[in-house]
Amino acid sequence: MASHVFKSPLPDVAIPEIHLTEFVLNKVEQLPDHPAIIDGTTNQAFTYRELSLRIKALAGGLQTNGVKPGSVVALIAANSPDYAVVFHAAALCGGTVTTVNPTYGAQEIHQQLLDSGASMVVAGNACLATAAEAMQGCNAGELIAMSAH
């Protein structure tokens, strides 16, 4: 069996040896008012400063609700700027995120919650009912909606 190696004509990208969340938050000092994330379907955008403030505020709330190093937070939502906020906030707390496909049914989510040992579920509003059903019989004791709408 032949093997092929494809090389980009562009220079190699240097990948720093730091955590992803640290890398993102380091950009705040360099590019505070530059868009950090833009939702292509809604045009919702956060600058690096706004993203950092949202991540840190949510991290404080997650810590207040028991997320600490070693905790597992299940994230069930479609891609959005808020998805990134939840992901990085849990990581900032020292937690692990288990990303759950938002099209999963309750049984599939239930199994992932069991397998991951998630103690908390953060879900997009469209996934709340399914997430609540999936949490029955799991250690995930708290369900948080991603937005108030």
C-alpha positions in Angstrom: 0.0 0.0 0.0 1.5 3.3 -1.1 1.6 6.2 1.3 1.4 9.8 0.3 2.6 12.9 2.2 1.0 16.1 1.2 2.8 19.4 2.0 1.3 22.8 2.0 3.0 25.5 -0.1 2.6 27.8 2.9 5.1 27.9 5.8 4.6 25.5 8.8 2.4 26.9 11.6 4.2 27.1 15.0 2.0 25.5 17.6 2.8 26.8 21.1 3.1 24.3 24.0 0.3 25.8 26.1 -3.3 25.0 26.9 -5.8 26.1 24.3 -7.7 28.3 26.8 -4.4 30.0 27.9 -3.6 30.6 24.3 -7.0 32.2 23.6 -6.8 34.4 26.8 -3.3 35.5 25.9 -4.7 37.2 22.8 -6.6 39.7 25.0 -3.6 41.8 25.7 -2.5 41.8 22.0 -5.9 42.2 20.3 -8.5 43.4 22.9 -10.9 45.0 20.4 -10.3 42.6 17.6 -13.1 40.1 16.8 -12.1 36.8 18.5 -15.1 34.8 17.3 -17.9 35.5 14.8 -21.0 33.4 14.2 -21.3 33.2 10.5 -25.1 32.6 10.5 -26.1 35.4 12.9 -23.0 37.7 12.8 -22.9 37.7 16.6 -19.3 38.5 17.5 -17.2 38.8 20.6 -14.0 40.7 20.7 -11.1 39.1 22.6 -11.9 41.4 25.6 -15.6 40.4 25.6 -14.8 36.7 25.2 -12.3 36.9 28.1 -14.9 38.7 30.3 -17.6 36.2 29.5 -15.3 33.2 30.0 -14.1 34.5 33.4 -17.6 35.4 34.6 -19.0 32.0 33.7 -15.9 30.3 35.2 -16.8 32.0 38.5 -20.3 30.8 38.3 -19.3 27.3 37.5 -16.9 27.3 40.4 -19.7 28.5 42.7 -21.7 25.6 41.5 -19.0 23.0 42.2 -16.9 22.8 39.1 -13.3 22.2 40.2 -10.2 20.5 38.8 -11.2 17.0 37.7 -14.9 17.9 37.3 -16.6 16.9 34.0 -19.0 19.3 32.4 -21.2 18.0 29.5 -21.8 20.5 26.8 -24.8 19.9 24.6 -25.4 22.6 22.0 -25.0 23.7 18.4 -21.8 25.6 17.5 -22.1 29.3 18.6 -19.9 31.9 20.3 -21.5 30.9 23.6 -20.3 27.3 23.0 -16.8 28.6 23.1 -17.5 30.5 26.3 -18.8 27.4 28.1 -15.9 25.3 26.8 -13.2 27.7 27.9 -14.9 28.5 31.2 -15.0 24.9 32.3 -11.3 24.5 31.2 -10.4 27.6 33.2 -11.9 25.9 36.3 -9.6 22.9 35.7 -12.6 20.9 34.5 -12.9 18.6 31.5 -15.6 19.1 28.9 -17.3 16.2 27.3 -18.9 17.6 24.1 -22.2 15.9 23.3 -23.7 15.9 19.8 -26.9 18.0 20.0 -28.7 15.7 17.7 -28.3 12.7 20.1 -31.4 11.3 21.7 -31.9 11.0 25.5 -30.5 7.4 25.7 -27.3 8.3 23.8 -26.7 11.4 26.0 -27.5 9.3 29.1 -24.8 6.8 28.1 -22.2 9.6 27.5 -23.0 11.2 30.8 -22.4 7.8 32.5 -19.3 7.1 30.5 -17.8 10.5 31.2 -18.8 10.9 34.8 -20.2 14.4 34.1 -21.4 16.2 37.2 -23.1 19.1 35.3 -24.8 19.6 32.0 -24.8 22.9 30.1 -27.2 22.7 27.2 -28.5 24.9 24.4 -32.2 25.8 24.8 -33.2 23.4 22.0 -31.5 20.5 23.9 -32.9 21.2 27.4 -35.8 18.8 27.5 -33.7 15.9 26.0 -30.8 16.7 28.4 -33.2 16.7 31.4 -34.5 13.3 30.4 -31.0 11.9 29.8 -29.8 13.0 33.2 -32.2 10.7 35.0 -30.1 8.1 36.9 -26.8 9.9 36.3 -24.5 11.7 38.6 -25.0 14.9 36.6 -27.0 16.8 39.2 -27.3 20.2 37.6 -28.7 21.4 34.2 -27.8 24.9 33.1 -29.4 26.6 30.0 -26.9 28.4 27.8 -29.1 31.4 27.3 -32.2 32.9 29.0 -34.2 33.0 25.8 
